[in-house]
Amino acid sequence: MRACVLLDADGRLVAVDDAHEPDGDALAGLTRELLERAGTSQAEVSTGAGIVYAVREGEWTLSVVAGRFALSSLVVFDMRRVLEELAR
């Protein structure tokens, strides 16, 4: 994982990884925009340098930037487990 952000039900930034704390609000905005443009609760965008995953489930949204060789099914599975734990 290269970066990650967690948003609440209103799309506000709740947490960001330490390395990207100064960019947290910008990353939160990009996450909101990605899911709005996708029109779904899950999106995946691949670039030459990496992959961005965003998952909205219940009251939470989690977005992760991973290396380009990350296994999508495992990343999304793990993200959903995290969101399920937060919901408890």
PDB file of N, CA, C and O in Angstrom:
ATOM      1  N   MET A   1       0.830  -1.166   0.000  1.00  0.00           N
ATOM      2  CA  MET A   1       0.000   0.000   0.000  1.00  0.00           C
ATOM      3  C   MET A   1       0.883   1.240   0.000  1.00  0.00           C
ATOM      4  O   MET A   1       1.858   1.337   0.744  1.00  0.00           O
ATOM      5  N   ARG A   2       0.518   2.160  -0.838  1.00  0.00           N
ATOM      6  CA  ARG A   2       1.281   3.408  -0.910  1.00  0.00           C
ATOM      7  C   ARG A   2       0.598   4.541  -0.173  1.00  0.00           C
ATOM      8  O   ARG A   2       1.261   5.430   0.362  1.00  0.00           O
ATOM      9  N   ALA A   3      -0.725   4.513  -0.143  1.00  0.00           N
ATOM     10  CA  ALA A   3      -1.492   5.550   0.551  1.00  0.00           C
ATOM     11  C   ALA A   3      -2.880   5.004   0.840  1.00  0.00           C
ATOM     12  O   ALA A   3      -3.351   4.093   0.159  1.00  0.00           O
ATOM     13  N   CYS A   4      -3.538   5.568   1.861  1.00  0.00           N
ATOM     14  CA  CYS A   4      -4.927   5.198   2.123  1.00  0.00           C
ATOM     15  C   CYS A   4      -5.624   6.309   2.895  1.00  0.00           C
ATOM     16  O   CYS A   4      -5.005   7.037   3.671  1.00  0.00           O
ATOM     17  N   VAL A   5      -6.934   6.422   2.661  1.00  0.00           N
ATOM     18  CA  VAL A   5      -7.760   7.379   3.387  1.00  0.00           C
ATOM     19  C   VAL A   5      -9.057   6.707   3.786  1.00  0.00           C
ATOM     20  O   VAL A   5      -9.551   5.815   3.095  1.00  0.00           O
ATOM     21  N   LEU A   6      -9.602   7.145   4.908  1.00  0.00           N
ATOM     22  CA  LEU A   6     -10.881   6.668   5.403  1.00  0.00           C
ATOM     23  C   LEU A   6     -11.803   7.872   5.533  1.00  0.00           C
ATOM     24  O   LEU A   6     -11.433   8.891   6.116  1.00  0.00           O
ATOM     25  N   LEU A   7     -13.023   7.742   4.977  1.00  0.00           N
ATOM     26  CA  LEU A   7     -14.012   8.815   5.019  1.00  0.00           C
ATOM     27  C   LEU A   7     -15.238   8.340   5.778  1.00  0.00           C
ATOM     28  O   LEU A   7     -15.548   7.149   5.795  1.00  0.00           O
ATOM     29  N   ASP A   8     -15.935   9.286   6.408  1.00  0.00           N
ATOM     30  CA  ASP A   8     -17.166   8.943   7.107  1.00  0.00           C
ATOM     31  C   ASP A   8     -18.355   9.000   6.143  1.00  0.00           C
ATOM     32  O   ASP A   8     -18.180   9.192   4.940  1.00  0.00           O
ATOM     33  N   ALA A   9     -19.552   8.833   6.678  1.00  0.00           N
ATOM     34  CA  ALA A   9     -20.761   8.787   5.845  1.00  0.00           C
ATOM     35  C   ALA A   9     -21.007  10.078   5.082  1.00  0.00           C
ATOM     36  O   ALA A   9     -21.643  10.064   4.028  1.00  0.00           O
ATOM     37  N   ASP A  10     -20.505  11.201   5.607  1.00  0.00           N
ATOM     38  CA  ASP A  10     -20.669  12.494   4.944  1.00  0.00           C
ATOM     39  C   ASP A  10     -19.526  12.814   3.995  1.00  0.00           C
ATOM     40  O   ASP A  10     -19.483  13.900   3.417  1.00  0.00           O
ATOM     41  N   GLY A  11     -18.598  11.874   3.831  1.00  0.00           N
ATOM     42  CA  GLY A  11     -17.471  12.085   2.928  1.00  0.00           C
ATOM     43  C   GLY A  11     -16.340  12.896   3.532  1.00  0.00           C
ATOM     44  O   GLY A  11     -15.451  13.358   2.817  1.00  0.00           O
ATOM     45  N   ARG A  12     -16.372  13.072   4.852  1.00  0.00           N
ATOM     46  CA  ARG A  12     -15.304  13.814   5.526  1.00  0.00           C
ATOM     47  C   ARG A  12     -14.146  12.888   5.872  1.00  0.00           C
ATOM     48  O   ARG A  12     -14.340  11.718   6.199  1.00  0.00           O
ATOM     49  N   LEU A  13     -12.961  13.426   5.795  1.00  0.00           N
ATOM     50  CA  LEU A  13     -11.751  12.682   6.120  1.00  0.00           C
ATOM     51  C   LEU A  13     -11.743  12.318   7.601  1.00  0.00           C
ATOM     52  O   LEU A  13     -11.906  13.179   8.466  1.00  0.00           O
ATOM     53  N   VAL A  14     -11.550  11.035   7.878  1.00  0.00           N
ATOM     54  CA  VAL A  14     -11.448  10.536   9.249  1.00  0.00           C
ATOM     55  C   VAL A  14     -10.008  10.161   9.558  1.00  0.00           C
ATOM     56  O   VAL A  14      -9.503  10.443  10.645  1.00  0.00           O
ATOM     57  N   ALA A  15      -9.342   9.517   8.585  1.00  0.00           N
ATOM     58  CA  ALA A  15      -7.966   9.070   8.802  1.00  0.00           C
ATOM     59  C   ALA A  15      -7.233   9.000   7.474  1.00  0.00           C
ATOM     60  O   ALA A  15      -7.834   8.808   6.416  1.00  0.00           O
ATOM     61  N   VAL A  16      -5.934   9.161   7.555  1.00  0.00           N
ATOM     62  CA  VAL A  16      -5.051   9.052   6.394  1.00  0.00           C
ATOM     63  C   VAL A  16      -3.740   8.449   6.883  1.00  0.00           C
ATOM     64  O   VAL A  16      -3.365   8.633   8.042  1.00  0.00           O
ATOM     65  N   ASP A  17      -3.051   7.741   6.018  1.00  0.00           N
ATOM     66  CA  ASP A  17      -1.774   7.168   6.443  1.00  0.00           C
ATOM     67  C   ASP A  17      -0.802   8.293   6.792  1.00  0.00           C
ATOM     68  O   ASP A  17      -0.899   9.399   6.260  1.00  0.00           O
ATOM     69  N   ASP A  18       0.119   8.002   7.677  1.00  0.00           N
ATOM     70  CA  ASP A  18       1.043   9.024   8.187  1.00  0.00           C
ATOM     71  C   ASP A  18       1.828   9.732   7.098  1.00  0.00           C
ATOM     72  O   ASP A  18       2.040  10.942   7.180  1.00  0.00           O
ATOM     73  N   ALA A  19       2.257   9.015   6.097  1.00  0.00           N
ATOM     74  CA  ALA A  19       3.097   9.599   5.053  1.00  0.00           C
ATOM     75  C   ALA A  19       2.354  10.635   4.210  1.00  0.00           C
ATOM     76  O   ALA A  19       2.980  11.496   3.591  1.00  0.00           O
ATOM     77  N   HIS A  20       1.029  10.558   4.183  1.00  0.00           N
ATOM     78  CA  HIS A  20       0.249  11.459   3.329  1.00  0.00           C
ATOM     79  C   HIS A  20      -0.667  12.383   4.118  1.00  0.00           C
ATOM     80  O   HIS A  20      -1.620  12.936   3.570  1.00  0.00           O
ATOM     81  N   GLU A  21      -0.379  12.548   5.403  1.00  0.00           N
ATOM     82  CA  GLU A  21      -1.221  13.385   6.243  1.00  0.00           C
ATOM     83  C   GLU A  21      -1.410  14.801   5.685  1.00  0.00           C
ATOM     84  O   GLU A  21      -2.525  15.319   5.731  1.00  0.00           O
ATOM     85  N   PRO A  22      -0.358  15.441   5.161  1.00  0.00           N
ATOM     86  CA  PRO A  22      -0.559  16.788   4.610  1.00  0.00           C
ATOM     87  C   PRO A  22      -1.501  16.815   3.400  1.00  0.00           C
ATOM     88  O   PRO A  22      -2.101  17.848   3.102  1.00  0.00           O
ATOM     89  N   ASP A  23      -1.629  15.689   2.713  1.00  0.00           N
ATOM     90  CA  ASP A  23      -2.455  15.600   1.508  1.00  0.00           C
ATOM     91  C   ASP A  23      -3.801  14.936   1.758  1.00  0.00           C
ATOM     92  O   ASP A  23      -4.527  14.639   0.809  1.00  0.00           O
ATOM     93  N   GLY A  24      -4.149  14.696   3.027  1.00  0.00           N
ATOM     94  CA  GLY A  24      -5.357  13.950   3.359  1.00  0.00           C
ATOM     95  C   GLY A  24      -6.624  14.527   2.762  1.00  0.00           C
ATOM     96  O   GLY A  24      -7.431  13.790   2.195  1.00  0.00           O
ATOM     97  N   ASP A  25      -6.816  15.836   2.879  1.00  0.00           N
ATOM     98  CA  ASP A  25      -8.035  16.442   2.343  1.00  0.00           C
ATOM     99  C   ASP A  25      -8.109  16.313   0.827  1.00  0.00           C
ATOM    100  O   ASP A  25      -9.182  16.070   0.273  1.00  0.00           O
ATOM    101  N   ALA A  26      -6.984  16.474   0.162  1.00  0.00           N
ATOM    102  CA  ALA A  26      -6.965  16.323  -1.297  1.00  0.00           C
ATOM    103  C   ALA A  26      -7.268  14.885  -1.699  1.00  0.00           C
ATOM    104  O   ALA A  26      -8.018  14.654  -2.647  1.00  0.00           O
ATOM    105  N   LEU A  27      -6.694  13.920  -0.992  1.00  0.00           N
ATOM    106  CA  LEU A  27      -6.961  12.512  -1.284  1.00  0.00           C
ATOM    107  C   LEU A  27      -8.416  12.162  -1.003  1.00  0.00           C
ATOM    108  O   LEU A  27      -9.015  11.376  -1.737  1.00  0.00           O
ATOM    109  N   ALA A  28      -8.989  12.735   0.047  1.00  0.00           N
ATOM    110  CA  ALA A  28     -10.405  12.511   0.347  1.00  0.00           C
ATOM    111  C   ALA A  28     -11.273  13.050  -0.790  1.00  0.00           C
ATOM    112  O   ALA A  28     -12.228  12.397  -1.211  1.00  0.00           O
ATOM    113  N   GLY A  29     -10.940  14.226  -1.277  1.00  0.00           N
ATOM    114  CA  GLY A  29     -11.690  14.809  -2.391  1.00  0.00           C
ATOM    115  C   GLY A  29     -11.608  13.963  -3.642  1.00  0.00           C
ATOM    116  O   GLY A  29     -12.604  13.785  -4.343  1.00  0.00           O
ATOM    117  N   LEU A  30     -10.431  13.442  -3.925  1.00  0.00           N
ATOM    118  CA  LEU A  30     -10.274  12.572  -5.096  1.00  0.00           C
ATOM    119  C   LEU A  30     -11.060  11.276  -4.931  1.00  0.00           C
ATOM    120  O   LEU A  30     -11.618  10.758  -5.898  1.00  0.00           O
ATOM    121  N   THR A  31     -11.104  10.758  -3.717  1.00  0.00           N
ATOM    122  CA  THR A  31     -11.885   9.548  -3.462  1.00  0.00           C
ATOM    123  C   THR A  31     -13.366   9.800  -3.703  1.00  0.00           C
ATOM    124  O   THR A  31     -14.038   9.008  -4.364  1.00  0.00           O
ATOM    125  N   ARG A  32     -13.874  10.907  -3.163  1.00  0.00           N
ATOM    126  CA  ARG A  32     -15.285  11.251  -3.383  1.00  0.00           C
ATOM    127  C   ARG A  32     -15.580  11.398  -4.868  1.00  0.00           C
ATOM    128  O   ARG A  32     -16.588  10.888  -5.357  1.00  0.00           O
ATOM    129  N   GLU A  33     -14.708  12.089  -5.581  1.00  0.00           N
ATOM    130  CA  GLU A  33     -14.905  12.309  -7.015  1.00  0.00           C
ATOM    131  C   GLU A  33     -14.870  10.995  -7.794  1.00  0.00           C
ATOM    132  O   GLU A  33     -15.678  10.793  -8.701  1.00  0.00           O
ATOM    133  N   LEU A  34     -13.957  10.114  -7.454  1.00  0.00           N
ATOM    134  CA  LEU A  34     -13.857   8.829  -8.137  1.00  0.00           C
ATOM    135  C   LEU A  34     -15.154   8.042  -8.011  1.00  0.00           C
ATOM    136  O   LEU A  34     -15.672   7.535  -9.006  1.00  0.00           O
ATOM    137  N   LEU A  35     -15.677   7.937  -6.802  1.00  0.00           N
ATOM    138  CA  LEU A  35     -16.903   7.162  -6.612  1.00  0.00           C
ATOM    139  C   LEU A  35     -18.121   7.860  -7.228  1.00  0.00           C
ATOM    140  O   LEU A  35     -19.023   7.192  -7.736  1.00  0.00           O
ATOM    141  N   GLU A  36     -18.153   9.174  -7.188  1.00  0.00           N
ATOM    142  CA  GLU A  36     -19.255   9.902  -7.832  1.00  0.00           C
ATOM    143  C   GLU A  36     -19.246   9.676  -9.337  1.00  0.00           C
ATOM    144  O   GLU A  36     -20.287   9.403  -9.935  1.00  0.00           O
ATOM    145  N   ARG A  37     -18.083   9.788  -9.940  1.00  0.00           N
ATOM    146  CA  ARG A  37     -17.981   9.587 -11.393  1.00  0.00           C
ATOM    147  C   ARG A  37     -18.257   8.146 -11.792  1.00  0.00           C
ATOM    148  O   ARG A  37     -18.827   7.882 -12.850  1.00  0.00           O
ATOM    149  N   ALA A  38     -17.846   7.215 -10.935  1.00  0.00           N
ATOM    150  CA  ALA A  38     -18.085   5.795 -11.229  1.00  0.00           C
ATOM    151  C   ALA A  38     -19.562   5.452 -11.074  1.00  0.00           C
ATOM    152  O   ALA A  38     -20.072   4.545 -11.733  1.00  0.00           O
ATOM    153  N   GLY A  39     -20.241   6.183 -10.202  1.00  0.00           N
ATOM    154  CA  GLY A  39     -21.661   5.929  -9.973  1.00  0.00           C
ATOM    155  C   GLY A  39     -21.941   4.617  -9.264  1.00  0.00           C
ATOM    156  O   GLY A  39     -23.046   4.082  -9.348  1.00  0.00           O
ATOM    157  N   THR A  40     -20.943   4.102  -8.568  1.00  0.00           N
ATOM    158  CA  THR A  40     -21.085   2.842  -7.843  1.00  0.00           C
ATOM    159  C   THR A  40     -20.452   2.978  -6.465  1.00  0.00           C
ATOM    160  O   THR A  40     -19.883   4.017  -6.132  1.00  0.00           O
ATOM    161  N   SER A  41     -20.556   1.936  -5.684  1.00  0.00           N
ATOM    162  CA  SER A  41     -19.948   1.944  -4.356  1.00  0.00           C
ATOM    163  C   SER A  41     -18.548   1.332  -4.358  1.00  0.00           C
ATOM    164  O   SER A  41     -17.919   1.203  -3.307  1.00  0.00           O
ATOM    165  N   GLN A  42     -18.064   0.956  -5.540  1.00  0.00           N
ATOM    166  CA  GLN A  42     -16.726   0.377  -5.647  1.00  0.00           C
ATOM    167  C   GLN A  42     -16.117   0.795  -6.973  1.00  0.00           C
ATOM    168  O   GLN A  42     -16.777   0.762  -8.012  1.00  0.00           O
ATOM    169  N   ALA A  43     -14.855   1.189  -6.929  1.00  0.00           N
ATOM    170  CA  ALA A  43     -14.170   1.583  -8.166  1.00  0.00           C
ATOM    171  C   ALA A  43     -12.716   1.136  -8.098  1.00  0.00           C
ATOM    172  O   ALA A  43     -12.121   1.014  -7.027  1.00  0.00           O
ATOM    173  N   GLU A  44     -12.178   0.902  -9.269  1.00  0.00           N
ATOM    174  CA  GLU A  44     -10.772   0.511  -9.405  1.00  0.00           C
ATOM    175  C   GLU A  44     -10.225   1.198 -10.648  1.00  0.00           C
ATOM    176  O   GLU A  44     -10.786   1.070 -11.737  1.00  0.00           O
ATOM    177  N   VAL A  45      -9.132   1.922 -10.480  1.00  0.00           N
ATOM    178  CA  VAL A  45      -8.516   2.617 -11.601  1.00  0.00           C
ATOM    179  C   VAL A  45      -7.051   2.225 -11.649  1.00  0.00           C
ATOM    180  O   VAL A  45      -6.326   2.369 -10.664  1.00  0.00           O
ATOM    181  N   SER A  46      -6.628   1.735 -12.783  1.00  0.00           N
ATOM    182  CA  SER A  46      -5.251   1.308 -12.949  1.00  0.00           C
ATOM    183  C   SER A  46      -4.491   2.315 -13.802  1.00  0.00           C
ATOM    184  O   SER A  46      -4.982   2.781 -14.830  1.00  0.00           O
ATOM    185  N   THR A  47      -3.300   2.635 -13.359  1.00  0.00           N
ATOM    186  CA  THR A  47      -2.402   3.486 -14.135  1.00  0.00           C
ATOM    187  C   THR A  47      -1.115   2.700 -14.362  1.00  0.00           C
ATOM    188  O   THR A  47      -0.978   1.580 -13.869  1.00  0.00           O
ATOM    189  N   GLY A  48      -0.209   3.253 -15.075  1.00  0.00           N
ATOM    190  CA  GLY A  48       1.064   2.576 -15.289  1.00  0.00           C
ATOM    191  C   GLY A  48       1.873   2.434 -14.010  1.00  0.00           C
ATOM    192  O   GLY A  48       2.719   1.547 -13.902  1.00  0.00           O
ATOM    193  N   ALA A  49       1.616   3.301 -13.044  1.00  0.00           N
ATOM    194  CA  ALA A  49       2.398   3.307 -11.811  1.00  0.00           C
ATOM    195  C   ALA A  49       1.735   2.578 -10.658  1.00  0.00           C
ATOM    196  O   ALA A  49       2.417   2.195  -9.707  1.00  0.00           O
ATOM    197  N   GLY A  50       0.425   2.377 -10.713  1.00  0.00           N
ATOM    198  CA  GLY A  50      -0.256   1.734  -9.604  1.00  0.00           C
ATOM    199  C   GLY A  50      -1.751   1.616  -9.839  1.00  0.00           C
ATOM    200  O   GLY A  50      -2.249   1.864 -10.937  1.00  0.00           O
ATOM    201  N   ILE A  51      -2.452   1.233  -8.785  1.00  0.00           N
ATOM    202  CA  ILE A  51      -3.896   1.019  -8.863  1.00  0.00           C
ATOM    203  C   ILE A  51      -4.548   1.735  -7.685  1.00  0.00           C
ATOM    204  O   ILE A  51      -4.059   1.669  -6.558  1.00  0.00           O
ATOM    205  N   VAL A  52      -5.654   2.416  -7.956  1.00  0.00           N
ATOM    206  CA  VAL A  52      -6.440   3.064  -6.916  1.00  0.00           C
ATOM    207  C   VAL A  52      -7.714   2.258  -6.734  1.00  0.00           C
ATOM    208  O   VAL A  52      -8.415   1.956  -7.700  1.00  0.00           O
ATOM    209  N   TYR A  53      -8.006   1.914  -5.490  1.00  0.00           N
ATOM    210  CA  TYR A  53      -9.225   1.190  -5.137  1.00  0.00           C
ATOM    211  C   TYR A  53     -10.043   2.077  -4.207  1.00  0.00           C
ATOM    212  O   TYR A  53      -9.485   2.729  -3.326  1.00  0.00           O
ATOM    213  N   ALA A  54     -11.337   2.106  -4.391  1.00  0.00           N
ATOM    214  CA  ALA A  54     -12.228   2.822  -3.479  1.00  0.00           C
ATOM    215  C   ALA A  54     -13.446   1.955  -3.246  1.00  0.00           C
ATOM    216  O   ALA A  54     -14.038   1.422  -4.185  1.00  0.00           O
ATOM    217  N   VAL A  55     -13.815   1.819  -1.980  1.00  0.00           N
ATOM    218  CA  VAL A  55     -14.969   1.002  -1.603  1.00  0.00           C
ATOM    219  C   VAL A  55     -15.791   1.780  -0.581  1.00  0.00           C
ATOM    220  O   VAL A  55     -15.263   2.258   0.424  1.00  0.00           O
ATOM    221  N   ARG A  56     -17.086   1.900  -0.850  1.00  0.00           N
ATOM    222  CA  ARG A  56     -18.020   2.505   0.100  1.00  0.00           C
ATOM    223  C   ARG A  56     -18.942   1.402   0.586  1.00  0.00           C
ATOM    224  O   ARG A  56     -19.563   0.692  -0.205  1.00  0.00           O
ATOM    225  N   GLU A  57     -19.018   1.273   1.893  1.00  0.00           N
ATOM    226  CA  GLU A  57     -19.888   0.251   2.475  1.00  0.00           C
ATOM    227  C   GLU A  57     -20.469   0.790   3.778  1.00  0.00           C
ATOM    228  O   GLU A  57     -19.735   1.116   4.711  1.00  0.00           O
ATOM    229  N   GLY A  58     -21.776   0.879   3.826  1.00  0.00           N
ATOM    230  CA  GLY A  58     -22.423   1.418   5.016  1.00  0.00           C
ATOM    231  C   GLY A  58     -22.042   2.863   5.238  1.00  0.00           C
ATOM    232  O   GLY A  58     -22.192   3.706   4.354  1.00  0.00           O
ATOM    233  N   GLU A  59     -21.549   3.138   6.431  1.00  0.00           N
ATOM    234  CA  GLU A  59     -21.206   4.508   6.831  1.00  0.00           C
ATOM    235  C   GLU A  59     -19.773   4.910   6.483  1.00  0.00           C
ATOM    236  O   GLU A  59     -19.355   6.026   6.790  1.00  0.00           O
ATOM    237  N   TRP A  60     -19.028   4.024   5.853  1.00  0.00           N
ATOM    238  CA  TRP A  60     -17.598   4.265   5.653  1.00  0.00           C
ATOM    239  C   TRP A  60     -17.183   4.140   4.191  1.00  0.00           C
ATOM    240  O   TRP A  60     -17.794   3.408   3.412  1.00  0.00           O
ATOM    241  N   THR A  61     -16.130   4.872   3.842  1.00  0.00           N
ATOM    242  CA  THR A  61     -15.490   4.761   2.534  1.00  0.00           C
ATOM    243  C   THR A  61     -13.995   4.634   2.768  1.00  0.00           C
ATOM    244  O   THR A  61     -13.407   5.391   3.541  1.00  0.00           O
ATOM    245  N   LEU A  62     -13.394   3.674   2.097  1.00  0.00           N
ATOM    246  CA  LEU A  62     -11.958   3.452   2.205  1.00  0.00           C
ATOM    247  C   LEU A  62     -11.366   3.501   0.807  1.00  0.00           C
ATOM    248  O   LEU A  62     -11.889   2.891  -0.125  1.00  0.00           O
ATOM    249  N   SER A  63     -10.274   4.231   0.676  1.00  0.00           N
ATOM    250  CA  SER A  63      -9.581   4.315  -0.607  1.00  0.00           C
ATOM    251  C   SER A  63      -8.116   3.967  -0.378  1.00  0.00           C
ATOM    252  O   SER A  63      -7.509   4.398   0.603  1.00  0.00           O
ATOM    253  N   VAL A  64      -7.562   3.189  -1.287  1.00  0.00           N
ATOM    254  CA  VAL A  64      -6.190   2.707  -1.156  1.00  0.00           C
ATOM    255  C   VAL A  64      -5.476   2.857  -2.495  1.00  0.00           C
ATOM    256  O   VAL A  64      -6.046   2.591  -3.553  1.00  0.00           O
ATOM    257  N   VAL A  65      -4.234   3.283  -2.428  1.00  0.00           N
ATOM    258  CA  VAL A  65      -3.363   3.294  -3.604  1.00  0.00           C
ATOM    259  C   VAL A  65      -2.345   2.181  -3.391  1.00  0.00           C
ATOM    260  O   VAL A  65      -1.658   2.140  -2.371  1.00  0.00           O
ATOM    261  N   ALA A  66      -2.258   1.286  -4.359  1.00  0.00           N
ATOM    262  CA  ALA A  66      -1.353   0.136  -4.259  1.00  0.00           C
ATOM    263  C   ALA A  66      -0.443   0.088  -5.472  1.00  0.00           C
ATOM    264  O   ALA A  66      -0.677   0.768  -6.471  1.00  0.00           O
ATOM    265  N   GLY A  67       0.582  -0.713  -5.374  1.00  0.00           N
ATOM    266  CA  GLY A  67       1.475  -0.927  -6.508  1.00  0.00           C
ATOM    267  C   GLY A  67       0.737  -1.610  -7.647  1.00  0.00           C
ATOM    268  O   GLY A  67      -0.338  -2.176  -7.449  1.00  0.00           O
ATOM    269  N   ARG A  68       1.302  -1.558  -8.810  1.00  0.00           N
ATOM    270  CA  ARG A  68       0.593  -2.070  -9.993  1.00  0.00           C
ATOM    271  C   ARG A  68       0.480  -3.586 -10.033  1.00  0.00           C
ATOM    272  O   ARG A  68      -0.243  -4.124 -10.871  1.00  0.00           O
ATOM    273  N   PHE A  69       1.175  -4.281  -9.151  1.00  0.00           N
ATOM    274  CA  PHE A  69       1.104  -5.735  -9.156  1.00  0.00           C
ATOM    275  C   PHE A  69       0.230  -6.286  -8.021  1.00  0.00           C
ATOM    276  O   PHE A  69       0.233  -7.490  -7.763  1.00  0.00           O
ATOM    277  N   ALA A  70      -0.505  -5.417  -7.356  1.00  0.00           N
ATOM    278  CA  ALA A  70      -1.402  -5.864  -6.288  1.00  0.00           C
ATOM    279  C   ALA A  70      -2.522  -6.711  -6.886  1.00  0.00           C
ATOM    280  O   ALA A  70      -2.994  -6.434  -7.989  1.00  0.00           O
ATOM    281  N   LEU A  71      -2.939  -7.724  -6.171  1.00  0.00           N
ATOM    282  CA  LEU A  71      -4.031  -8.580  -6.631  1.00  0.00           C
ATOM    283  C   LEU A  71      -5.362  -7.940  -6.227  1.00  0.00           C
ATOM    284  O   LEU A  71      -5.706  -7.874  -5.047  1.00  0.00           O
ATOM    285  N   SER A  72      -6.089  -7.479  -7.222  1.00  0.00           N
ATOM    286  CA  SER A  72      -7.313  -6.718  -6.985  1.00  0.00           C
ATOM    287  C   SER A  72      -8.283  -7.430  -6.063  1.00  0.00           C
ATOM    288  O   SER A  72      -8.821  -6.819  -5.139  1.00  0.00           O
ATOM    289  N   SER A  73      -8.511  -8.695  -6.297  1.00  0.00           N
ATOM    290  CA  SER A  73      -9.496  -9.420  -5.483  1.00  0.00           C
ATOM    291  C   SER A  73      -9.094  -9.454  -4.019  1.00  0.00           C
ATOM    292  O   SER A  73      -9.956  -9.357  -3.146  1.00  0.00           O
ATOM    293  N   LEU A  74      -7.812  -9.590  -3.732  1.00  0.00           N
ATOM    294  CA  LEU A  74      -7.353  -9.623  -2.343  1.00  0.00           C
ATOM    295  C   LEU A  74      -7.424  -8.249  -1.692  1.00  0.00           C
ATOM    296  O   LEU A  74      -7.814  -8.124  -0.531  1.00  0.00           O
ATOM    297  N   VAL A  75      -7.048  -7.225  -2.439  1.00  0.00           N
ATOM    298  CA  VAL A  75      -7.094  -5.867  -1.890  1.00  0.00           C
ATOM    299  C   VAL A  75      -8.534  -5.496  -1.550  1.00  0.00           C
ATOM    300  O   VAL A  75      -8.805  -5.006  -0.454  1.00  0.00           O
ATOM    301  N   VAL A  76      -9.448  -5.723  -2.472  1.00  0.00           N
ATOM    302  CA  VAL A  76     -10.854  -5.375  -2.232  1.00  0.00           C
ATOM    303  C   VAL A  76     -11.438  -6.226  -1.102  1.00  0.00           C
ATOM    304  O   VAL A  76     -12.205  -5.718  -0.284  1.00  0.00           O
ATOM    305  N   PHE A  77     -11.094  -7.483  -1.046  1.00  0.00           N
ATOM    306  CA  PHE A  77     -11.549  -8.351   0.037  1.00  0.00           C
ATOM    307  C   PHE A  77     -11.105  -7.782   1.387  1.00  0.00           C
ATOM    308  O   PHE A  77     -11.907  -7.662   2.314  1.00  0.00           O
ATOM    309  N   ASP A  78      -9.825  -7.436   1.487  1.00  0.00           N
ATOM    310  CA  ASP A  78      -9.300  -6.887   2.735  1.00  0.00           C
ATOM    311  C   ASP A  78      -9.958  -5.557   3.077  1.00  0.00           C
ATOM    312  O   ASP A  78     -10.257  -5.295   4.242  1.00  0.00           O
ATOM    313  N   MET A  79     -10.182  -4.724   2.079  1.00  0.00           N
ATOM    314  CA  MET A  79     -10.830  -3.436   2.321  1.00  0.00           C
ATOM    315  C   MET A  79     -12.241  -3.637   2.874  1.00  0.00           C
ATOM    316  O   MET A  79     -12.651  -2.952   3.811  1.00  0.00           O
ATOM    317  N   ARG A  80     -12.971  -4.572   2.292  1.00  0.00           N
ATOM    318  CA  ARG A  80     -14.345  -4.845   2.762  1.00  0.00           C
ATOM    319  C   ARG A  80     -14.335  -5.379   4.197  1.00  0.00           C
ATOM    320  O   ARG A  80     -15.214  -5.035   4.988  1.00  0.00           O
ATOM    321  N   ARG A  81     -13.355  -6.210   4.540  1.00  0.00           N
ATOM    322  CA  ARG A  81     -13.260  -6.717   5.916  1.00  0.00           C
ATOM    323  C   ARG A  81     -13.010  -5.564   6.891  1.00  0.00           C
ATOM    324  O   ARG A  81     -13.607  -5.527   7.967  1.00  0.00           O
ATOM    325  N   VAL A  82     -12.154  -4.642   6.533  1.00  0.00           N
ATOM    326  CA  VAL A  82     -11.883  -3.480   7.376  1.00  0.00           C
ATOM    327  C   VAL A  82     -13.161  -2.678   7.585  1.00  0.00           C
ATOM    328  O   VAL A  82     -13.469  -2.288   8.711  1.00  0.00           O
ATOM    329  N   LEU A  83     -13.904  -2.428   6.516  1.00  0.00           N
ATOM    330  CA  LEU A  83     -15.133  -1.656   6.617  1.00  0.00           C
ATOM    331  C   LEU A  83     -16.193  -2.385   7.443  1.00  0.00           C
ATOM    332  O   LEU A  83     -16.963  -1.748   8.162  1.00  0.00           O
ATOM    333  N   GLU A  84     -16.238  -3.698   7.344  1.00  0.00           N
ATOM    334  CA  GLU A  84     -17.160  -4.469   8.167  1.00  0.00           C
ATOM    335  C   GLU A  84     -16.805  -4.349   9.645  1.00  0.00           C
ATOM    336  O   GLU A  84     -17.692  -4.228  10.491  1.00  0.00           O
ATOM    337  N   GLU A  85     -15.528  -4.383   9.953  1.00  0.00           N
ATOM    338  CA  GLU A  85     -15.090  -4.239  11.344  1.00  0.00           C
ATOM    339  C   GLU A  85     -15.431  -2.857  11.882  1.00  0.00           C
ATOM    340  O   GLU A  85     -15.832  -2.722  13.038  1.00  0.00           O
ATOM    341  N   LEU A  86     -15.278  -1.837  11.057  1.00  0.00           N
ATOM    342  CA  LEU A  86     -15.623  -0.484  11.484  1.00  0.00           C
ATOM    343  C   LEU A  86     -17.112  -0.347  11.759  1.00  0.00           C
ATOM    344  O   LEU A  86     -17.515   0.416  12.637  1.00  0.00           O
ATOM    345  N   ALA A  87     -17.916  -1.068  11.028  1.00  0.00           N
ATOM    346  CA  ALA A  87     -19.363  -0.985  11.187  1.00  0.00           C
ATOM    347  C   ALA A  87     -19.828  -1.600  12.513  1.00  0.00           C
ATOM    348  O   ALA A  87     -20.915  -1.288  12.999  1.00  0.00           O
ATOM    349  N   ARG A  88     -19.010  -2.460  13.084  1.00  0.00           N
ATOM    350  CA  ARG A  88     -19.401  -3.136  14.341  1.00  0.00           C
ATOM    351  C   ARG A  88     -19.250  -2.231  15.510  1.00  0.00           C
ATOM    352  O   ARG A  88     -19.532  -2.630  16.640  1.00  0.00           O
TER     353      ARG A  88
END
